[in-house]
Amino acid sequence: MVTINYNAPEKSIICSFSGKLDTNTSIQDGETISDRLAAITKTVDPADLKITFDLQDINFISSSFIRICVGTSKQIQTGNFGISHCDPFIKKTFKIAGLDILLKIS
């Protein structure tokens, strides 16, 4: 499940995830994120947005979640998407996929 917090003055979005990010959960979360992002970009230029996916409570991701990360990062300006509190195993998954450069991961 995803919780989305938008800070209008800073033009930043933090998406906090909980539970397993398996395929079914990722699809639902992806739709939630897309809907919220579409609503926000009606009033804010996507180039000005900063988005962070907080994976504090996550120790498993599916390839569907990786697709959501890449898709979301492409909707905003390069360098304005990041993943925080990433488990070392998940961080290695992004690195093996060659996405650690595209997505700022900490």
C-alpha positions in Angstrom: 0.0 0.0 0.0 1.2 3.5 -0.8 0.7 6.7 1.2 1.3 9.9 -0.9 2.2 13.2 0.8 2.4 16.3 -1.4 4.2 19.4 -0.1 2.9 22.2 -2.3 5.3 25.0 -1.3 8.3 22.7 -1.9 6.7 21.0 -4.9 7.7 17.6 -3.6 5.9 14.3 -3.3 6.9 11.5 -1.0 5.3 8.1 -1.6 5.7 5.8 1.4 5.2 2.1 0.8 4.3 -0.7 3.2 4.0 -4.4 2.8 5.3 -6.5 -0.1 5.5 -4.8 -3.4 4.5 -7.8 -5.4 2.9 -7.5 -8.9 -0.7 -7.1 -7.7 0.2 -4.5 -5.1 2.5 -2.7 -7.5 -0.2 -2.4 -10.1 -2.7 -0.9 -7.6 0.0 1.5 -6.2 1.0 2.5 -9.7 -2.6 3.5 -10.5 -2.8 5.5 -7.3 0.4 7.3 -8.0 -0.5 8.0 -11.6 -3.9 9.4 -10.6 -2.4 11.6 -7.9 0.4 12.8 -10.1 -2.1 13.7 -12.9 -4.1 15.7 -10.4 -1.0 17.6 -9.1 0.4 18.3 -12.6 -2.8 20.1 -13.5 -1.5 23.0 -11.4 2.2 22.3 -11.2 4.7 21.9 -14.0 6.1 18.4 -13.9 9.6 19.8 -14.4 9.3 21.5 -11.1 8.3 18.4 -9.1 10.5 16.3 -6.9 9.4 12.8 -6.2 10.8 10.4 -3.6 9.7 6.8 -3.1 10.4 5.9 0.6 11.0 2.2 0.9 11.6 2.2 4.7 9.4 -0.8 5.4 10.0 -2.7 2.2 12.3 -5.8 1.7 10.8 -7.2 -1.5 9.9 -5.6 -4.9 8.7 -7.1 -8.1 9.6 -6.1 -11.6 6.3 -4.3 -11.8 7.5 -1.9 -9.1 10.7 -1.3 -11.0 8.6 -0.4 -14.0 6.6 2.1 -11.9 9.9 3.7 -10.7 11.2 4.1 -14.2 7.8 5.4 -15.6 7.4 7.9 -12.7 11.0 9.2 -13.2 10.3 9.8 -16.9 7.3 12.0 -16.1 9.5 14.6 -14.3 12.8 16.4 -14.9 15.9 14.2 -14.9 17.4 14.1 -11.4 14.2 14.9 -9.5 13.3 11.3 -8.7 14.8 9.3 -5.9 14.4 6.3 -3.8 15.2 6.6 0.0 15.7 4.1 2.8 16.4 1.3 0.3 17.2 -2.1 1.6 20.8 -3.2 0.4 19.3 -6.2 -1.5 16.8 -4.0 -3.3 19.5 -1.4 -4.0 21.6 -4.2 -5.6 18.6 -5.2 -7.7 18.5 -1.7 -9.2 22.2 -1.7 -9.7 22.2 -5.0 -11.6 19.4 -3.6 -13.8 21.6 -0.6 -14.5 19.0 1.8 -12.9 21.1 3.1 -10.0 22.4 5.9 -12.3 18.9 6.9 -13.6 17.3 6.7 -10.2 18.9 8.3 -7.2 18.9 5.6 -4.6 19.9 5.9 -1.0 
